[in-house]
């Protein structure tokens, strides 16, 4: 699922950064993301648009995506055995 700055990978542990971002900056951005996501698990990828985002903006995006994922899981649980697409 994608938001303005991030793509969330709820069933993965990968933390990545867009390849369009300069190599010298990628490690620093990856460390910031790891700090922001360390307690909740799941994977996340920083989109090119998020290169200059503040930690607060990234945290807001993470919270939005996690909330969206939780609502999707709840809807899927209620509709079993049907398949739910978002």
N, C-alpha and C positions, 0 to 999 in steps of 0.2 A: 504494500500500500504506500502510496506516495503523498507527500505534503509539499509545502512550499520549499523547504530546505532539505528534507530527509526522505528516505525510503526505509520503511520498517520491514524487518524479516522476522516475524514473531516466532517462527519455529526453527530458527537458526541462531548461531552465536557469533556470526561474522560481523566485524566492525570494519567498514570500508570507507574509502574516500574516492570521489570521482577522479578518473584518470585525466580529466581535462584540467585539473588543478595542478599547479607546478609541483614537481617532485619534492622540492625542498620544504614545501609547506604541508605536504600530506601527512608526515609523521606527527607534527604538532597537532594538526586537526584530529587525527586518529586518537591521540592521547586525550584530547578534550572530550571527544565522544565517549571514550571508555570511562572517563570519570563521571559523565552525565548518566550513563546507562548501567553502571556497575551493580546497582542494587536490584534492578528489575529483570535482568537477563534479556534474552532475545537479541537479534541482530539488527544492525542499522547501517545505512549507507548515507554519507553526506553528499548531497547533490551539488553540482557546480554553483548553483544559485546560493548555497549556504556558506560559501567560502568566507564571506565577511560578516556572517551573522554572529550576534552576541550569544553568550552562554544562556542568557534568559530567553532569547528567541528560539534557540535550539531546544531548551527545556520545555518551552510551550508547545513546540511542534511534537516532541516526544510524548508529552502528556496527551495531546490531541489524538495522535496515532494509537497510543495504547488504549485510550478510551474507546475509540472507534473499533479496534480489534476486539475489545471485551464485549461490546454490543453485538458484533458479528457472531462471536462465539455463543453468546446467550441465545441469539435468534436461531442459530444452527441447532443448538441443543433442544430448543422448543419444537423445531420442525422435523426432528428425526422421524423416520429414516430418510426423509427427502433431502435433496442436495440444495445448499444455499450458496448463491453467488453474490458477490458484492461488486 
